[in-house]
Amino acid sequence: MMDRYLIVLEKSDTGFSAYSPDVWGCVATGETLEQTRENMRSALMLHLRDMESVPLPRGMDAYLDALRDSEGEEFYLTHLALGVLR
């Protein structure tokens, strides 16, 4: 099963940072958008693997929350498709 988790990528002083509104506590950084995206993919896979209950992607609500939380900042939204065992 492939779940698609929303990822918010934000510009920082040293590159970019990323988080998923669906998976609290899982973050990543990188010098480029692509590096940050791949670092976040790895972080999510490790984070989800160790969770007792894997959260489901939330859909549109997560987009709206991310937009409100990042208002006025430079940010990018994307999805990462992950094979997650439930």
C-alpha positions as CSV (number, residue, x, y, z in Angstrom):
1,M,0.0,0.0,0.0
2,M,1.4,3.4,-1.0
3,D,0.4,6.3,1.3
4,R,1.1,9.9,0.2
5,Y,2.2,12.1,3.0
6,L,2.1,15.9,2.7
7,I,5.5,17.5,3.1
8,V,6.1,21.2,3.8
9,L,9.5,22.5,2.7
10,E,10.6,25.9,4.0
11,K,13.5,28.1,3.1
12,S,16.0,28.6,5.9
13,D,19.2,30.6,6.3
14,T,21.3,27.6,5.5
15,G,19.1,25.8,2.9
16,F,15.7,24.2,3.6
17,S,13.8,22.4,6.3
18,A,10.9,19.9,6.0
19,Y,8.1,18.5,8.1
20,S,4.9,16.6,7.6
21,P,1.7,17.9,9.3
22,D,0.6,14.2,9.4
23,V,3.7,12.9,11.3
24,W,4.5,15.0,14.4
25,G,8.1,15.1,15.4
26,C,9.6,14.1,12.1
27,V,11.8,16.7,10.4
28,A,14.7,17.0,8.0
29,T,17.0,19.6,6.6
30,G,19.2,20.0,3.5
31,E,21.1,22.4,1.4
32,T,18.8,22.0,-1.6
33,L,15.1,21.3,-2.1
34,E,15.8,17.9,-3.6
35,Q,18.3,16.9,-0.9
36,T,15.8,18.0,1.8
37,R,13.0,16.1,0.1
38,E,15.2,12.9,0.0
39,N,16.3,13.4,3.6
40,M,12.7,13.8,4.6
41,R,11.8,10.5,2.8
42,S,14.4,8.7,4.8
43,A,13.4,10.4,8.1
44,L,9.7,9.5,7.5
45,M,10.5,5.8,6.7
46,L,12.6,5.5,9.9
47,H,10.0,7.4,12.0
48,L,7.0,5.4,10.7
49,R,8.8,2.1,11.0
50,D,9.2,2.6,14.7
51,M,5.7,3.8,15.4
52,E,3.1,1.5,17.0
53,S,0.2,3.2,15.2
54,V,1.0,4.7,11.8
55,P,-0.9,7.9,11.1
56,L,-3.0,8.1,8.0
57,P,-2.4,11.0,5.6
58,R,-5.1,13.7,6.3
59,G,-5.6,15.3,2.9
60,M,-6.9,18.8,2.4
61,D,-7.0,19.8,6.1
62,A,-3.3,19.3,6.2
63,Y,-2.8,21.6,3.3
64,L,-4.9,24.3,4.9
65,D,-3.1,24.0,8.2
66,A,0.3,24.2,6.5
67,L,-0.7,27.3,4.6
68,R,-1.9,29.0,7.8
69,D,1.2,28.0,9.8
70,S,3.6,29.2,7.0
71,E,1.9,32.4,6.2
72,G,4.4,35.0,5.1
73,E,7.3,32.5,4.7
74,E,8.7,31.0,1.6
75,F,7.6,27.4,1.5
76,Y,6.8,24.5,-0.9
77,L,4.3,21.7,-0.7
78,T,4.8,18.2,-2.1
79,H,3.8,14.6,-1.4
80,L,6.0,11.6,-0.7
81,A,4.7,8.2,-1.6
82,L,5.8,5.7,0.9
83,G,5.1,2.0,1.2
84,V,3.8,1.6,4.8
85,L,3.0,-1.6,6.6
86,R,-0.2,-1.3,8.8
